[in-house]
């Protein structure tokens, strides 16, 4: 599963971990990606989306139809 959110585009990031002596080593920031299945009434089928935790709340607020429209506007195939 790729580590990016379909509607928001949130992806993993890199930065430095800084120790007490200020040595810097690379670290990763992974987004909280979940796979969630929604019923899409306009197409009469279920869609499985890769969503961050924040995007799940957004889909619940705006509805799955609007969220799928936003994802397709970004050029992502569902």
Secondary structure, 3 states (H helix, E strand, C coil): CCCECCCCCCECEEEEEECCCCCEEEEEECCCEEEEEEEECCCCEEEEEEEEHHHHHHHHHHCHHHHHHHHHHCCCCC
